[in-house]
Amino acid sequence: MTFELSDTEAIYLYGILRKELKSLESVKPSSLVKADVKLYKRIISKIETAAPQLKELPVSYTHLRAH
């Protein structure tokens, strides 16, 4: 499947995914969300491969910028 996102859409989704990943990683016991964490990391990695400059943005910036 292939689809295109505008810069704003990509930043928005990336910010949400990173923020949610951070929340998931704080869940105890981590075994409850292990599969979700792996999925989020895989998606984030794909976005970062397509747009490496996003890695430099802090989570708070990507979340605020998208609104």
C-alpha positions in Angstrom: 0.0 0.0 0.0 1.3 3.4 -0.9 -0.1 6.8 0.0 1.2 10.3 0.3 0.9 12.7 3.2 1.4 16.5 3.3 4.2 17.7 5.5 1.7 18.8 8.1 -0.1 15.4 8.1 3.2 13.6 8.4 4.4 15.8 11.3 1.0 15.3 13.0 1.0 11.5 12.8 4.6 11.3 13.7 4.0 13.4 16.8 1.0 11.4 17.9 2.8 8.1 17.4 5.9 9.3 19.4 3.7 10.7 22.2 1.7 7.5 22.4 4.8 5.3 22.3 6.2 7.3 25.3 3.0 6.6 27.2 3.0 2.9 26.2 6.6 2.5 27.3 5.6 3.7 30.8 2.9 1.0 31.2 3.7 -1.6 33.9 3.9 -4.5 33.4 5.4 -3.9 30.0 4.3 -7.3 28.8 0.8 -5.9 28.5 1.8 -3.6 25.7 4.9 -5.3 24.2 3.2 -5.9 20.8 1.9 -2.4 20.6 5.3 -0.9 21.4 6.9 -3.0 18.6 4.2 -1.8 16.2 4.6 1.9 17.1 8.4 1.6 16.8 8.1 -0.1 13.4 5.8 2.6 12.0 7.9 5.4 13.5 11.0 3.9 11.9 9.3 3.9 8.5 8.3 7.5 8.9 11.8 8.4 10.0 13.3 6.6 7.0 11.1 8.6 4.6 11.6 11.9 6.4 14.9 11.7 8.5 14.6 15.4 9.6 11.6 14.4 11.8 14.0 12.6 14.2 15.5 16.0 15.2 12.1 17.4 16.3 11.2 17.1 20.0 7.9 15.3 20.8 6.4 18.4 22.1 7.2 20.3 18.9 5.7 17.7 16.6 2.6 17.6 18.7 2.1 21.3 18.9 3.2 22.0 15.2 0.5 19.7 13.9 -2.4 21.6 15.4 
